[in-house]
Amino acid sequence: MTESVCGPLTENEIINAEDDALPLLEVTLYGDALELEKLGRRLKCGSRQLPARLKIHKISDLMKIVEAGIGKTPAMTLNGKILFEGYRQTEEIDEILRQCLLKESFEQASTDKTNP
């Protein structure tokens, strides 16, 4: 059971895909094959309880990594914004994503109030 929940991620895989009501966020992972494998497993394990669907992209091409402004791999972006560079524990990844979701929800609520 753990292997399927925390197993490797594939390109364009959607975590929490079974709940279409959740918002869909674009997550890009940067690094070499081994870094992507490790980071992908941590992301997959840590994001199962998040109130969002995550569409996963993987980039290992060095030129694309540099173009994205990544200075250290592995790294992760959410909707184009760098969330972190370097290894993080599963719990840290979960907390970073939760904070981003809270911020996004707050910003959306603020926009809704100013644009009735």
Secondary structure, 3 states (H helix, E strand, C coil): CHHHHHCCCCCCCEECCCCCCCCEEEEEEECCHHHHHHHHHHHHHHCCCCCCEEEEEEECCHHHHHHCCCCCCCEEEECCEEEEECCCCHHHHHHHHHHHHHHHHHHHHHHHHHCC
